[in-house]
Amino acid sequence: PPPAEPGSPAPTPTPVPPRYPSRTSVDLDEWRVTPSYRTLAAGTVEFNAANLGEDDHDFSVRAGDANLATLPLKPGDGGTVSLVMGPGSYTLYCSLPTHEDLGMRTDVTIR
């Protein structure tokens, strides 16, 4: 572009909307569910779950009361869940008895 005329204001850059990741790792252990990212892009979202704990766990995803996926994980196991997700709030949790009540849940936002 040509140089700006002396005394003219500099062009204002157009703000770029934030780009959110479409995948995240999720660590499960006693008694936490910890995603690397808590805000993700709408569309196909990939969760790479790993059971870092000493007990069996599962990686589950729900929207409201609807369970969208469950992946059983033995200690040391990992796996991937891919879901097409629209904007909103979703819960990542362990659905084994009492595990969610002990703290194995967190929410993520899809934008």
C-alpha positions in Angstrom: 0.0 0.0 0.0 1.1 3.6 -0.6 2.6 5.4 2.4 0.2 7.4 4.6 0.0 11.1 3.9 1.7 13.1 6.7 -0.9 14.0 9.3 -3.4 11.4 8.2 -4.6 8.9 10.8 -3.2 5.4 10.6 -5.7 2.9 9.3 -7.5 1.1 12.1 -7.1 -2.7 11.9 -10.3 -4.7 11.8 -10.5 -6.8 14.9 -10.1 -10.5 14.1 -12.6 -12.8 15.9 -10.9 -15.2 18.3 -10.2 -18.6 16.9 -11.0 -21.4 19.2 -9.5 -24.9 19.0 -11.5 -27.8 17.7 -9.8 -30.4 19.9 -8.6 -30.7 23.5 -6.9 -33.3 25.7 -8.8 -34.2 28.8 -7.1 -35.7 31.8 -9.2 -37.8 34.3 -8.0 -38.9 37.7 -9.2 -39.1 41.3 -11.3 -36.8 41.4 -11.0 -34.4 38.6 -11.7 -33.9 34.9 -9.3 -31.4 33.4 -9.5 -30.3 29.8 -6.6 -28.4 28.2 -9.1 -25.9 26.7 -12.4 -24.9 28.2 -13.7 -22.9 25.2 -13.8 -24.7 21.8 -15.0 -24.0 18.3 -18.5 -25.1 17.2 -18.5 -28.0 14.7 -16.7 -31.3 15.0 -14.9 -31.3 18.4 -12.3 -34.0 19.3 -11.7 -34.9 22.9 -8.5 -36.9 23.6 -9.2 -38.4 27.0 -6.7 -40.1 29.2 -7.2 -41.9 32.5 -4.2 -40.8 34.6 -5.8 -42.2 37.8 -5.5 -45.5 39.7 -9.2 -46.4 39.3 -11.5 -47.2 36.4 -13.2 -44.0 35.0 -15.0 -43.0 31.9 -15.1 -39.9 29.8 -18.7 -38.8 29.3 -20.2 -35.7 27.6 -23.7 -34.3 28.2 -25.8 -31.4 27.1 -28.4 -30.7 29.8 -29.8 -34.1 30.8 -28.8 -35.8 27.4 -25.7 -38.0 27.4 -23.9 -37.5 24.1 -21.0 -40.0 24.6 -19.3 -42.3 27.1 -15.8 -43.8 26.7 -14.8 -46.4 29.3 -11.1 -46.0 30.4 -9.1 -48.4 32.5 -6.1 -46.9 34.4 -3.5 -45.8 31.9 -5.9 -46.0 28.9 -6.7 -43.2 26.5 -9.1 -42.7 23.7 -10.8 -40.2 21.4 -14.4 -39.0 21.2 -15.4 -36.8 18.3 -18.8 -35.0 18.4 -20.5 -32.4 16.2 -21.3 -29.7 18.8 -23.3 -26.5 18.4 -22.7 -23.4 20.5 -23.6 -23.8 24.2 -22.4 -25.2 27.5 -21.6 -28.9 27.9 -20.5 -31.0 30.9 -17.5 -33.4 30.8 -17.8 -36.0 33.6 -17.2 -39.5 34.8 -20.5 -41.4 34.8 -19.4 -44.2 37.2 -21.4 -44.3 40.4 -20.4 -41.5 42.8 -17.5 -40.2 40.7 -19.3 -37.1 39.5 -20.4 -36.3 43.1 -16.7 -36.6 44.2 -15.8 -33.8 41.7 -15.2 -35.5 38.4 -17.0 -32.9 36.3 -16.3 -29.7 34.5 -18.1 -27.5 32.0 -16.8 -26.4 28.6 -18.2 -23.8 26.3 -18.6 -24.2 22.5 -18.6 -21.0 20.5 
